[in-house]
Amino acid sequence: MLIALVAFAAALGGVAAGRLLFPPKTPESYIHGLLHNDLNLDPRQLATIDRIEADFRPKHEALHMEMRRDNALIGKAFVEERSYGPRVEAAIDRSHAAMGKMQKATFEQLFAVRRVLRPDQAERFDRAVVQALGTLP
């Protein structure tokens, strides 16, 4: 039993270390990395994009909070209704509305950033966005 417990703890430690050393790449981190590392932005572009990102951050955080609250409402409805009823459905619909607002806000930010780029940079940016959406290999 002790050996199994030690092996389990070692496995958990290995997974945690792997995630710290090699975090999974999200679409956001992929596009952010492209912008800040691969597109050779000039100082004016960097400053403008940094401002766009800073302006978006409060809206992004507020929408994340809204989605967390909506998830809590789904959980509450699940526990109280104990079936797929009108309260669960309404809570899910509310959550989907918040996700839609987040997606719209994200694309507003993406298009604001795109306007800062030169045509050659915008072409690479567009490919990265489409790839991050999972529509290109």
Phi, psi and omega in degrees: 000318180297319179296318179296319179295317178295318179296318179297315179297320178295320178296315177299318178298320179295318178296315180298316179296320179297320179291326178289317182282326184226071182297147179297142181275120176269161176305322180296316181291327178296312181292320178299316178298318177301312182300310190270349183237331192246345186264001180050055179290144176276168183302324179295316179297315179301315181297317180294316180294320176300321179293318178299314180297319179293322179293326182283329188309312181298321179294317179300314180295319179296319179292324175298318178298317179300317179294322177295318178298318180296321176298321178296322178294323176298314179299317180296315179296321178301312182293319184282325185269327178059021175197170177278087182245191185296327180288318177297313181299317179296321179294321177294316179300319179297318178298318179295325177297318178295319178297321178296319177297321179295316181296318178297315180297321179297317180290328173301316179295315180301316180290327175296317178295317183301324180296340181276340188275151171289162181305319179294323178289319181298323179298314178294320178299312180302315179300318181295319179296313181297319178295319180296332178282355176084019182257357175229150177289000000 
